[in-house]
Amino acid sequence: MPNKDPELRRAYNETYHATHKAERKARERKHRLNKTAVAEHQRAYAIAYYANNSEEMREYNRNYYATHKEAYQGYASKRADKTRETKRLYRQSKPDEEKARASRRRARKNHAPINDFTTQQWKDMKAHYGHRCVYCGKKQQRLTLDHITPLIKGGSHTLHNIVPACKSCNSKKQAGAPLVPVQPLLL
């Protein structure tokens, strides 16, 4: 086999793989089966070893952690920082999804009988109303979910109980009756 020239090596590999296709498949199948058997054997060995030597292993781990405590703490804080940063970036990149997730959580905590409102339904609803508040009619970039029957009073977190409202109108309404008569979106 030519080692130096990448073009010759690529051509050789293509012809070799084409002529030895059945052999390669059999070898790969055998390797996969063997890999599974080895993993099962190692798992069984580890369980048995831990059962027989659990106290020594716990003592060893305690001592190891005590001597390497600073390294563990640094690793844990770096990992927590990275996770926190990843979540923050996700929330910034997808504000509608984050708002919908928070709303579903709030509905779950308030024991809403139906909790099936989705992000796509929210986007469709805002588009249907022309990104306007249903109470004052002002066009807004950031609309809030307003439950016609509030969650506190047993309302559902579903398409038929939610309308888009600006933050000030939603704050005025609070847990009371709608500010103006509203027909919920029926799709």
C-alpha positions in Angstrom: 0.0 0.0 0.0 1.4 3.4 -0.9 1.9 5.5 2.3 3.1 8.9 1.1 0.7 10.1 -1.6 -2.8 10.8 -0.2 -4.5 10.3 -3.6 -2.9 6.9 -4.1 -3.9 6.0 -0.5 -7.5 7.0 -1.1 -7.7 5.1 -4.4 -6.2 2.0 -2.7 -8.7 2.2 0.2 -11.6 2.5 -2.1 -10.7 -0.5 -4.1 -9.9 -2.5 -0.9 -13.2 -1.6 0.7 -15.1 -2.5 -2.5 -13.5 -5.9 -2.9 -13.6 -6.9 0.8 -17.1 -5.7 1.7 -18.5 -9.0 3.0 -15.4 -9.6 5.2 -15.6 -6.1 6.7 -19.3 -6.5 7.5 -18.7 -9.9 9.3 -15.7 -8.4 11.2 -17.8 -5.4 12.3 -20.7 -7.6 13.4 -18.3 -9.9 15.4 -16.7 -6.8 17.0 -20.1 -5.3 18.0 -21.2 -8.6 19.6 -17.9 -9.0 21.3 -18.0 -5.4 22.5 -21.4 -6.0 24.1 -20.3 -9.2 25.8 -17.2 -7.5 27.1 -19.2 -4.6 28.5 -21.6 -6.9 30.2 -18.7 -8.9 31.7 -17.1 -5.8 33.0 -20.3 -4.5 34.5 -20.9 -7.8 36.3 -17.3 -7.8 37.6 -17.5 -4.2 38.8 -20.8 -5.0 40.7 -19.2 -8.1 42.3 -16.0 -6.3 43.2 -17.9 -3.4 44.8 -20.0 -5.8 46.8 -16.9 -7.5 48.2 -14.8 -4.4 48.7 -17.3 -1.6 49.3 -15.7 -0.3 52.6 -12.2 -0.1 51.2 -13.5 1.7 48.0 -15.4 4.2 50.1 -12.3 4.9 52.2 -10.1 5.3 49.2 -12.6 7.7 47.6 -12.8 9.7 50.8 -9.0 10.0 51.0 -8.7 10.8 47.3 -11.3 13.6 47.6 -9.7 15.0 50.7 -6.3 15.3 49.0 -7.7 16.6 45.7 -10.5 18.8 47.1 -9.3 22.1 45.4 -9.3 20.4 42.0 -12.9 19.1 42.5 -14.2 22.4 43.7 -12.6 24.2 40.7 -14.1 21.7 38.3 -17.5 21.9 39.9 -17.6 25.7 39.8 -16.4 25.8 36.2 -19.0 23.3 35.2 -21.8 25.2 37.0 -20.6 28.5 35.3 -20.7 26.9 31.9 -24.1 25.4 32.5 -25.4 28.8 33.7 -24.0 30.6 30.7 -25.4 28.0 28.3 -28.9 28.4 29.8 -28.6 32.2 29.7 -27.7 32.2 26.0 -30.5 29.8 25.2 -33.0 32.0 27.1 -31.7 35.1 25.2 -31.9 33.3 21.8 -35.4 31.9 22.3 -37.4 34.4 24.4 -40.8 33.0 23.3 -39.9 29.4 24.2 -38.6 30.6 27.6 -41.8 32.6 28.2 -44.0 29.6 27.3 -41.9 27.3 29.6 -42.3 29.7 32.5 -46.0 30.0 31.9 -46.5 26.3 31.8 -44.6 26.0 35.0 -46.7 28.7 36.7 -49.9 27.0 35.5 -48.6 23.6 36.8 -47.9 25.2 40.2 -51.4 26.8 40.3 -52.9 23.4 39.5 -54.5 24.4 36.2 -57.0 21.8 35.1 -55.7 21.9 31.5 -52.1 22.9 30.7 -51.6 22.4 27.0 -50.8 25.8 25.5 -47.7 25.6 23.2 -45.2 28.0 21.9 -46.5 27.6 18.4 -50.0 28.5 19.5 -48.7 31.6 21.2 -46.9 32.7 18.0 -50.1 32.0 16.0 -52.2 33.9 18.4 -50.0 37.0 18.4 -50.0 36.9 14.6 -53.8 36.5 14.5 -54.3 39.6 16.7 -51.6 41.5 14.7 -49.2 41.8 17.7 -51.8 44.1 19.4 -53.1 44.1 22.9 -56.7 42.8 23.0 -57.7 45.4 25.6 -56.1 48.7 24.4 -55.3 47.8 20.8 -51.7 49.1 20.9 -49.2 47.3 18.8 -46.5 45.9 21.1 -43.2 44.0 20.6 -43.5 42.2 23.9 -47.0 41.0 24.7 -47.8 39.0 27.8 -50.1 36.0 28.2 -53.4 37.0 29.8 -55.7 34.3 31.2 -59.3 35.4 30.7 -60.3 33.3 33.7 -57.2 33.7 36.0 -55.3 30.6 37.0 -55.9 31.5 40.7 -59.6 31.3 40.1 -59.4 27.8 38.4 -58.7 28.9 34.8 -57.0 26.7 32.4 -53.7 27.3 30.6 -55.1 26.5 27.2 -55.8 28.2 23.9 -59.4 29.1 24.7 -58.5 30.9 27.9 -55.5 33.0 26.8 -55.3 36.3 24.9 -52.3 38.6 24.2 -52.2 41.8 26.3 -49.7 44.5 26.9 -47.9 44.5 30.3 -49.9 47.5 31.6 -53.3 46.2 30.7 -52.4 42.7 32.1 -51.3 44.4 35.4 -54.5 46.5 35.6 -56.7 43.3 35.1 -54.7 41.2 37.7 -57.1 38.5 38.9 -60.3 40.4 38.0 -62.6 40.3 35.1 -61.4 41.3 31.6 -61.1 45.0 31.0 -63.3 44.8 27.9 -65.4 41.9 26.6 -63.0 39.5 24.8 -63.7 36.6 22.5 -61.0 34.0 22.9 -59.3 32.6 19.8 -61.1 29.5 18.7 -59.1 27.5 16.2 
